[in-house]
């Protein structure tokens, strides 16, 4: 189940993500920014996509094409997997997919 925001406002991004491939989830991080709807799960895939879901309902809020810095920030120990960083570089620095 997707949020109304994603369904209505992110059609172009979803098309790019489909062309990249959503991939397989390799890491999940709980992010709590005190939003009224609760904490979020940020799921990172092996193709450099971040899927953000509400933790309580598991409703998908949005998907992002990750930038290298975003990937690094999830890994508090500074040990972000090189393959994820490389994929983020390919998607954003080389192909500029994050501008969609």
Order of alpha helices (4+ residues) and beta strands (2+ residues): alpha-alpha-beta-beta-beta-beta-alpha-alpha
